[in-house]
Every structure is written in structure tokens, then in C-alpha cells.
Amino acid sequence: MKLVVARDYDHMSDLAAELVAEEVSKRPQMSIVAATGNSPMGLYARLASLRASGRLQTTSLRIFQLDEYLDEPPRDARSLFAWLQRSVAVPLAIQEHQITRLEGVGRRIHETCRRFDVMIDEAGGFDLAVLGLGPNGHLGYNEPPADPTLRTHPVDLTDSSLRAAGSYWRDDVTVPRHAVTVGLADLLSARRILLLVSGEGKADILARTLKGPVTPDVPASYLQGNPALTVIAERAAASMLVEGSGSGAQPERP
């Protein structure tokens, strides 16, 4: 586990882009599960700049969708698939055949989840998981209490997640209360895990993630001790972390 403390959001995004670009250069055909949300948006923008300048090749990448609202039309601008297209696929010139979409529409959602798991297995698992940290410690939409052995599955969103998602929706639109998400089993077994954490409001949950007990009540705490994990956090988000805490995380200040 490695913790890097960035000066601010821009610095966090720059460091993350350097890491991802290096990984892609070593494995151009890698499979990436990509989070939406605010924290990774700067990373994707910087990767797009690297691609435009010829310093990043994306033609062989395979992108997996991390989560989706249930029964939200995938082409709806509010769906997480549409967000993935806007922030990742279009700016990085990712073609439709390179994206493995997690569908949240249909009555047989458990069958959909099993098919998605098969596609993960056929890809050999995830080479890289790009994740944000939810206000309640969720990764993807693995809500507390979380089972680290689960694969792709439907979930009921907690009030905390609904409040957080509310900032992305108009006031007159109800945030969907149900979703489907890649499970912790596949996220925790990714060959490389990049967790991006921004904002002072994430300081407590990041400290609980890396320093607190490993518990289903903080799903991200299952990352503790994972040698594949790199956390890049803004200084404000890392303010409650202390070097030598015994968490296995060693803060670095680039």
C-alpha cells in the first residue's frame, strides 16, 4: 500500500495521470474499470491531453463500467454510462467495442450481473481499478455493510450515497434509489488499484479507510494492506492521516 499526499486537486490529477500512463505504456491492452464521480475527472482530462499529444495510446484498452443506476436508460444523460462516455470514452477516443457496459435495465438483473462477471473473467480480471471514495466508504456502489466476497450485484443505495449523488441531479429529479455495481471481490483483486480522494470532507472517511478497523461498515477498509493499492489524496483529504500509524500506508509528499 502506498499513500501519496498531493498539494491540491490539480496536483493529484497530474500524479494520477503519470501513474496510469506508465501502466498503459507497459500494458497497452490492459483492462481498466473506471469510476465516475468528481475525484477522477481531472485524471481523465489529463489522460485526454496526453493522448492528443501522442504520448498515450488508447486504441487497445478495454474499459469496464463500474456501476449504474437500475432502470435508468443507458443513453439518458443522467446515467452513469453516459457519464463514462462523456468523461472517458469520447476524450480518450475509446471506441464502443472497447467498452464493457454494465446494464441496469431489465427484470433479470441477476442474470445480467452473471454475464458481466463472465466478461470480467474472459478479460483475465482487471489490470487497473480507478476508484473514488464514497462519503460512507463505498467503492463503486458497494454500500455498507459490504461483503468483500461478492461479485457484480444489485444494491439499495444508502441515504448517504443519495445525498452525495444529489449534487449531480436537478432539484426536481429524484435520484434513483437502486443500482448495480462491480463487487468488492473483483475490485480488491485488480492487479493495480488507484484510489483518488479529494476534499476536506473526505478526511474522516479516508482515515477510517486506512487506519481504522477492517469492517463491512467501511467497505474501503478492505483495501488495507493490499500491495496493489496506491492512494493519491489531496492534502486536505489526508489531513487526519499520520505517518507511522501502523496502517501500512506511508505518506509521501511529492
N, C-alpha and C positions, 0 to 999 in steps of 0.2 A: 504494500500500500504506500502510495506517495501523495503527499499533500503539497500543493504549490499555492502560495498566497500571492495574488496579483494586486497591483496598486488600485485598479478600478476595473469597470466593465470592459473598456476597450483593451486594456492590457490582458485581461482574462481571455477575451476573444482571440487576440493575437497569439497568445501562448497555446490555446486550444487548436488553432489553425495550423500552427507549426507541428504539433503532435500528430494531428490527423493527416496532414500532407506527407509527413515522414512515413506513417504507417501505409498509406496508399502507394507511395513510391516503392515500398518493399513488397507489397502485395496488391497489384493493380486490379485483380479480380475479387477483391475482398467483399464479404457480406457485412453490411452495416445496418443496424437497427437504429433509427433516428428519431429522437424526441422532438416534439414541437414545444410550445411554451416560450416564454421570454428569454430565458437564460441562453439557449443555444443560437439565437437569431444572429448575433454578432459573428459567431463562428461560421455559420453558413454564408454570410455576406463576404467574409474574408476568403473563404474557400472559393467562392464565385470569382473573386478578383484574381486569385491565383490561377484558376482555370482560364480566365480571359487573357491572362498574360502568358499562357503556355507553360506555366510551372506546375500544373496539376492536370493529370489525365483522368477523366471520369467515365470513359466510354465502356469500361469493363466492370464497373462497380455494380453491385446488386444492393438495392435499398429495400429494407423491410419497414413497414409501418408499425409503430409501437402500440398504438391504441386507437380506439374510435368510439364515438357515441353510438349507442344502439338506436336503430331505426331512423338515423339521420341520413338523408340521401347523400351518397358519396360525392356528387357533383355540387352539392349545396356549398356555398362559400363558407358556411359556418362549420362544416365537417372537418375533422382532423386530417382526413385525406386531402381535402382541398388546401388546407394549411401546409401540409407536407409538399404538395405540388408547388405552391407559391414560394415557399422558403427554401426548398431543397431542389426539387426536380427541375423547375424552369431555370433558376440562376446557375445550376450546375450542369445544365444540358443533359439531364438524366432522361432517357427515353422510357416510354411506357413499358416496354418489355423488361426493363431493368428494375422495375418496382414491383414488389410483392405486397399487394394491398390486403389489409385486414378489414374485411367487410363486417359492418354492423347492422346489416339489413337482412331480414328473413326470420322465419319462425324456428328454423333448425339451427340455432346459433351454436349448439354444442358440436354439431357436425362440421360447421364452418371452422370452429376452433381446431378440431382434429385435422382438418385438411391443411390449415395453416401450419400446424406442428409438423406435418409431413414435409411441407415445403422448407421449413427450417432445417429439418434433418437432411433433406436432399442437398441443401447448400453446405452441409457439414457443420451446422451451428453458426453462430455469429462470430465474425472476426473482430468486430468492434461494436460496442454498445455506447451510443452517445445519449446521456441521460441528464435530466434535471432533477431537482429535489423538491418534492411537494411540501406544502406547509405542514402536513401531518406525517411527513417522512415517506410518502409513497414514491415508488419508482414506476414509471408508466402510470397505470391506474391500479396498481396492486395496493389496495386500501388496507389499513389496519382494522382488525388483526389479520396479518398476512401469513399465508402458508408458503414457505420457501420451496416446497416440492411441486407446486402447481405449474402447469404449462399454460397455454393460451386459454382464457376463460372469461365468462361474463362477470360483471361486478355491479353492485349497487354503490353509487358514489356517496361519499360522506358529506355532511354539511360543510366541512372544511374545504373539501375539493370543489363543491358547488359555489362557495363564496369566491374561491380563487378563480374559478372559470368565469364567474360573472363579469369580470373586467373585460373579457373578450366578447361579450354579447351585449346587444342593445337592452336597455332597461325594460322594454316592453316584450322581450322574448324570454321565455322560461328556459333555463339551462337544462338539457337532458339529464335525467337522474340515473341513467343506466349506461354502461359502457362495456366494451370488451378490450382486453389487454393481453399482451405477451406476458407470460408468467415469470415469476422470480427464478424459477429453475433454469430457464434459458438465458435470462439476463445475467445471473450470477456465474454462469459457465462460459460467458463470452471470453474470447482469448485476450481481449483488451477492453477495459471498461473506463470510460471517461465521464466523470460526474462534474457538471458545471453548476456552481452555486453563486448566485448574485443577490445583493441586497441585504441591508441590516436586518430585515425581518426574517431572514433565514438563519441568523446566527445561533439561535437556541436549538433549532432542529438539526443543524449541521453538527453542533457539539454533541447532541444526543445520538446522532448517527455514528460518529466516530469515537466518542468517549463513553457513552452510556452503555447499559447492558444490551446484549443482543436479544431482541424481543420482537414478537409479532406485532406489538403495538407501535413499533417504529420500523416499518419494513426495510428501510435503507440500512438499518443496523446490521443486517445480514451481510453487508459488504465488508465488515470489519475483518482485517487480516487477509483480505483477498490480494494475492500478489499481482493480479492483473489490473488492479484499480489505481487510477490516477485521479485525484480530486484537484480541480483548479477553482479556487474560490476568490472572490473579491475580498479585499482586506476587511471591509465591514462585515461580510458574511462569516469570516473566520475569526472575528474578534473574541469569541469565547473559547477558542482553542489555545491550549498551552503546550509548548514543546516539552517532550518528556512525560506526557500524560499517561503513557502506558497503552495508548490506543493502537500503537503500531504506525501511526501517521507521524511523519517527520516534516514539519512545516519548512518550506523553502521560500526565500524571498528573492525572486529573480531581479 
